[in-house]
Amino acid sequence: MPKDTISPHETFEVHELIAFKASCATKAATLMQLATDDELIQMLQDDVRKTKASIEDLRGLLHHAPVSSAGVTATGTTSTNTH
């Protein structure tokens, strides 16, 4: 496998990390709406901002994945053999 490609299991792990971080950002954004302390609100806003940046970084790794999450390669052909 070329060095600029991540393996299928690494791709799966990146997808799991993105899902986890998205869940954390959603929770922090929800808590931010409920919080009354200005310092806590600021901390939650910072957390959401940093988490979104982390998600974008992880999505960048997926450009090095040999197969997308839908089973379609970068060229648009399916990666499964249907024969």
Secondary structure, DSSP 4 states (H G I P E B T S, - for coil): --TTS--HHHHHHHHHHHHHHHHHHHHHHHHHHH---HHHHHHHHHHHHHHHHHHHHHHHHGGG-SS-TTSB-TTS-BSS---
